């Protein structure tokens, strides 16, 4: 299996309200589909090649780093330690060196 198809998985345990939960974090490479300049930040759409889903990040800081369509970034999926209606995961957009650019919840 090529390295770019390999997910980095980390499992942690936490206790919330006396209940112990195992939380999973997954990190994988994604491809930038579109970048649009807004007033104080950039809107970035990325494609997760494994699930073929697109994710929108609306408040990515202005350069640096320079982000262009076709660039590779990391997308991280984190299980939430608490329950919110209709929301199950936090998704983080990161550069290849681990710098967090933006996040959203789905």
Secondary structure, 3 states (H helix, E strand, C coil): CCHHHCCEEEEEEEEECCEEEEEEEEEEEEEEEEEEECCCCEEEEEEECCCCEEEEEEEECCCCCCCCCCCEEEEEEEEEEEEECCEEEEEEEECCCCCEEEEEEC
